[in-house]
Amino acid sequence: MKRSTRQRLTRLTLYAVLLAVAVVVGSLVDWGRMQANFFSLEGLGPNLTMLVVTGVRNTLFYTFIAFVGGLALAFVLALMRLSPIAVYRWLATAYIEFFRGLPSLIVILAMAFGVPIAFGWTPPGGQVGAGLLGLVLVAGAYMAETLRAGIQAVPKGQAEAARSLGMSPGWTMASIVMPQALRIVVPPLTNEFVLLIKDTALLFVIGLAASQRELTTMARDLLTSGPTAGTATSLTLAAILYLAITLPLTRLVAWMESKQNRSR
């Protein structure tokens, strides 16, 4: 048997197995019950309106705040990690390893409840501010390593050439190294933005007012109240909305990475 024929038969067999599995799974699903519990059309419009107007709006707002704050912190940490002063390198490394090793949920709870109890200080913005501060602290640790890798990926000869022209180290970093590093790290930073979109769901543990609730908390509340109470339709809608936000971003990341690979 020719190799091409053998490969064709193998592919056909795999397709047949996949089709058989799909048929078996489809025959076992109670489609009526599935539709009634996960895709109920009763009250779909009001549910979708509440999820979009409050949930999606707050989710994107919280993500933007956490990303900008984390990126600003990451710049400082990345420069400390690359500092010629050993103490700065040790402090930045300790911070990054500490917050990368902790679950985001623990950090959020610590900022919302632990810090006020221990020090009598509440972060600005109340519970929401405390939760966002927790996300900023964790995101900053991850993005700092991304920025550090981007800075180190810029050829050292460019910084040396700038220094030979009389540019100061700070101006060399700001005008020569950092712009190139940012172009390199845009795809992983976009991935971090996508992760933050999903991490905002962790804010539900600190208790949010009705107008402050993000997408996951809104969907959870609609499980017990609202037009589709008693069904999981709100969770299905929330999942669809999350995908509508994150899938274009992940495709953008893939496109940027392929463009970078071609340019190299």
Helices and strands as residue ranges (DSSP letters): H 3-28, H 31-38, H 44-50, I 51-56, H 57-81, H 86-100, H 104-109, I 110-114, H 115-119, H 126-153, H 156-164, H 169-172, I 173-177, H 178-199, G 200-206, G 210-212, H 215-224, H 233-263
